[in-house]
Every structure is written in structure tokens, then in C-alpha cells.
């Protein structure tokens, strides 16, 4: 009788473990999407900064019209660093964000989501990430765009040390 009880116990335990694994798998397939953070990042890039520390420009061939040369500008500011794709296919040229890195608190960011915020604060405000490890939480920026359009919160000693928006999934 004890042997039968153990068999029933271990069978029930294996069913519980299997159900929990399925639930975790489902959670990982439906990460939280954060379009409001997409807009915020784009607004910061659009505003640039008043006194950039450094601006570097790299010329690249336009993907649509090979006779046109576009630019990728890297702008280093006191609170942020950004890359902008300047498409000369359009008149006036269209400026499209490639990435943005903030490594100091930014006035447009909520304190609970800014540099210095805790891991728990980010998770409680933003929900389930697209991807996570011991040092990063990655969220998808929008449902319509490519899933490569992300915001990454990097952690050092449990606090946000930098925030990176990445729009490199977009085709220019």
C-alpha cells in the first residue's frame, strides 16, 4: 500500500511540474509590448540635445536608390548617445532613429523606469519582458513593427545602469 501511495504521489507531482512548465512557456510567448516607451525614445532622439559633446557622420548607400548617399549620425550628449539615419531619398531628408542609449537620469523618463531604478520597479511597471538574464530586461517596443525594435534595461548591482532603445529592425 505504501508503494502504491508513492507511485500516485510521484505521478501527481510530475503532472504539477509539467503544468507549471507549460504555464511558464506560455508566459514567455506573450511578453508585454511597450508602445509608450517607443514614442518616448523617438521624442528624445527627435529633440536631440542643445550642446552635443560630439557628432560623427558616416556616409552610407541608400538601400532603395543606390545613386543616393545617406548618412548615419552619432550624436553624443551629456545624458544620452543616439544614432540617426538621415535618408536623402526624401526632400527634405527624413531623420529616422537607429538607437538611443541613456546612462544618466533623463527628465522625460519616469523615475521608476529611469537610470537608478531597481529591477523590481522595472518589472512591476512594465510586466513580462521579451527576454531577460541576470543583467538585462528586454521589452518589445511595438506590435506593428519588427520584434527587433526593443528597449533594454541594463542592470549593475540590481539598479538600472543604462537604457537602450534599438530600432535597427526597421528597414530604411
Secondary structure, DSSP 8 states (H G I E B T S, - for coil): -HHHHHHHHHHHHHHHHHHHHHHHHHHHHS--B-HHHHHHHHHHHHH--SS-SEEEEEEEE-SS-TT-EEEEEEEE-SSEEEEEEEETTSSS-EEEEEEEEE-S--TTS-GGGSTT-BHHHHHHHH-S-SEE-SSEEEEE--SSS-TT-EEEEEEETTEEEEEEEE-TTS--
